[in-house]
Structure formats: structure tokens, C-alpha cells
Amino acid sequence: MSDRYADLPVLDLSAPDWWTDPAHVTAPMHQAGAAAAFVPDFGTVSVLRYDTCLAGLNDPALLAMEARYFEAQGWTSGPFVDWIRRNVVMMNPPGHTRLRGLVSRAFTPRAVSSMRAVAERVANELCDQVDAQGGQVEFVHNWARLLPLLVICEMIGIPRVDVAQMGDWAHGLSLASGMANDDSRRAGDEAMSSFNSYVTAMIEERRRRRSEDLLSALIDAEEAGDRLSPEELVAMVVQLIFAGHETTQNLLGNGMYRLLQHQDQMSLLRADPEQIPAAVEEMLRYDPPIIFTSRVAAVDMELAGVPVEAGQLVMLNLTAGNHDPAQFPDPARFDVTRAGVRHLSFGHGTHFCLGANLARLVAEVAFNSLLRRYRGFEEVGESDWTTYTPLRGRQRLDLAVTR
């Protein structure tokens, strides 16, 4: 298969620099006019251009990968892979259409907007904790992680005393989501087994006694006499916990890191907080919380001008698409005033992120709260990007803040 891709640049997934600075790796490919790169680890291609990525996200002939990404690594069974197979994000129509329709009846814009007050309260509580610690915080895990995690758990109806445990289990799923070694697979399976037990018990309790929360709404969601099965409910709740905070944690952590690197941009937002929503879109463009998404070709086709066989796994490179100079002038410039940012970070079409509005709301609340409370932020340690996982984020970000 690789002979047909001999003229393409090579994207080496075993190279740490691909994970730590993916836009830097693909920039020379853009400059050379390449529309795709060969990925030897999977004997396939990665699409590099915005227009082709966007078309791919909307193309019904490019299917969600289900468990293929993990099966290609030889991981074919266990609680984690079973969850992947039931995960609405990984499914295709008609199953995907059915599940998304049911969930959408519970995950309404009104339900999301009602969480703004919750997000503001939690953000202020987290800032109070920073103040109590003398203005010191490891931002990624002790602020950026906790805000969306507490918000989504309160939305679902998970008791606050259990929130830390949800975060630990979600981290296990995150470890398993990339190029997982034996330890990461074990962590993913153990986390999913624990999630299964906890969420199943919670569902049983809600069936006996409803509450004003998202879980009760999911249990009651019905369309044409159809409801979510017990297994589908568990998979959906875990996906909401996982996706509802892991990617938003990266959005907040990555965004703060970029503002620290670009103090002029931070000053602009401090002077004009109404620019924060646009800044959030630029943060999403510049550092997508998910580097790439994978699809499976349903038929023989051409993608980015190169042949792809039916059944072949392909990568839609969201970071490269978001840094395509044909779509975004001077893409390496981080500019919170950039107008009309139509990034790919939430996907598009059938699989557009169900939690996009919640992520935007949480991010807007976060940066409003932080910039209003503090007049200065300083990084006081060193860290790097996480590696070997498509979830892009800082390993840690130690901050000193001043009021």
C-alpha cells in the first residue's frame, strides 16, 4: 500500500515532536504544497488541508472508525474497547442517528445555558482556593480540569463528593485513547470497569427516584417509543463525563499557556472582555484539544488527490487544517482578535460535538473570571505537552497569580 504514497511527505507517529508541536511538523508540508502525508504506522494517509478535512468530516462515505483505531493496534476486547463500540462518537448511522436524537432531547441548549451560573460559582470557588494557597496553582489539573469536571458532574447529577473519582477514572480512559501500551490498556480497562459499576448503580437509583438533572432526562428521553438501553445509558454518561471535561481542560490549559506567551493578547482581553468569546475560538483553532480524528472509507475513493481503498483507516488532521495558510492568513500567529474563525476543532456535520456550546460557555466563564480576579499571571515552572495521545494538552502549568 505504501508504494502509492511514495511521493507524499511522511508523518511519523512515533516521533515525539509530532505530538508536542503538530502544527510545526506539518507547516513545511503546507509550504511544499502537500495536501496529504503518508502515515507509516498505519500504512495510510493524513489529510492536511482545511477544505479536504472539512469535506471529509461531512462525507457519508467516510465512516466513524468505531473500534478500528484500537483493533489496528491489536486491542480487540475488554471493558474499554466495549465502551468504544457503544460510544455515540464512534458509531455510524443508523445507530448514531438514533442515539444522538435521543440524547439531544435531554442535552438541550436551555439545559446548557442554565449551567452558566453553576460555572461562574465554581470558577469563583476555584479562584478562592488559589488565593488561600498564596496565589499559587498548578493550573492544568487543579483549575482547568476541575472547572468543567465539576460543571458536567453537577449537570448529570453526580454528588460532589464523587467528582474527584470521576476525574481519576476519566484520566484512565485518556491514557488508553492514544498509542496505548500495556499499562495504558490496563488503566483504561480498570477505569471503564469502575465507571460501569458506578453509573449502573446511579441509573438504578434514578429510576426509583427522578431528579432535576441530565441523567434523569436521559432516562426519560423518548422518541417514537424508543429509549436508551441500560448499556447505552452507561456508555453515554461516561462519554459525557469524559468528553465533557477532558477536552475543555485542554482548551483552558492551552489557552492560558498561549496568553502567557502573548502578554499583549492577554492585555487586550483584560481591557475588553467582550473579546473573550472570539479569543476562545482562536484558542480552539491554534491548539485543537484533539489533534486528529480518524475515519474509515466505505468505498474506494480519492482523498486529497490520493487513492484510498474501501475499509482503509484515514486521519483527518484537525491541527493541520486549522493551520492551513490557504484558510487562515499567517496561521502561526496567535491572534485573539482574528475575525470569523471557522475552525475544525468541534468537527462538523453528523458528528459535530454535542458539547460544543457547553465547552464555549465554560471557557468564556473561565477567562472572564480569571482576568477579572487577577491582574497578573506568571509561569513559575517548566512543563511540556502530553505525548502519544490525540488529546492535546499541557502536562502541567504552574502559575503564580497577583490580584
ZITAPE-V50519 format. One record per backbone hydrogen bond with DSSP energy under -1.0 kcal/mol. CO is the residue of the C=O (numbers start at 1). NH is the residue of the N-H. If there is no record, write none. Layout:
co = <CO CO>
nh = <NH NH>
//
This chain:
co = <2 3 5 9 12 15 16 17 21 22 23 26 27 28 29 30 35 37 38 39 39 44 45 46 47 49 50 51 52 53 54 59 61 63 65 67 68 70 71 78 79 80 81 87 90 92 94 95 96 97 98 99 100 103 103 106 108 109 110 112 113 115 116 117 118 119 120 121 122 123 124 125 126 127 128 129 130 131 135 137 137 138 139 139 140 143 145 146 147 148 149 150 151 152 153 153 155 156 159 160 162 163 164 165 166 167 168 169 170 171 172 174 178 181 182 183 184 185 186 187 188 189 190 191 192 193 194 195 196 197 198 199 200 201 202 203 204 205 211 213 214 215 216 217 223 226 229 230 231 232 233 234 235 236 237 238 239 240 242 245 246 247 248 249 250 251 252 253 254 255 256 257 258 262 263 264 265 266 267 268 272 273 275 276 277 278 279 280 281 282 283 289 291 293 295 296 297 301 303 306 308 309 312 314 315 316 316 317 318 321 324 324 330 335 344 346 349 353 355 356 357 358 359 360 361 362 363 364 365 366 367 368 369 370 376 378 384 388 390 393 397 398 399 400 402 402>
nh = <5 6 8 38 15 18 20 21 25 26 27 30 31 32 34 33 48 46 11 42 44 39 315 37 317 53 54 55 56 57 58 62 298 296 68 71 72 75 74 82 83 84 85 90 66 96 98 99 100 101 102 103 104 106 107 108 112 113 114 115 116 119 120 121 122 123 124 125 126 127 128 129 130 131 132 133 135 134 401 139 399 142 143 144 145 147 149 150 151 152 153 154 155 156 157 158 214 215 162 163 166 167 168 169 170 171 172 173 174 175 176 177 180 185 186 187 188 189 190 191 192 193 194 195 196 197 198 199 200 201 202 203 204 205 206 207 208 209 213 217 218 219 220 221 226 223 233 234 235 236 237 238 239 240 241 242 243 244 246 249 250 251 252 253 254 255 256 257 258 259 260 261 262 266 267 268 269 270 271 272 275 276 279 280 281 282 283 284 285 286 287 392 319 316 314 63 311 308 306 303 301 312 297 295 47 293 318 321 322 324 327 328 333 338 347 353 352 356 359 360 361 362 363 364 365 366 367 368 369 370 371 372 373 374 402 400 395 179 291 386 139 380 137 378 375 376>
//
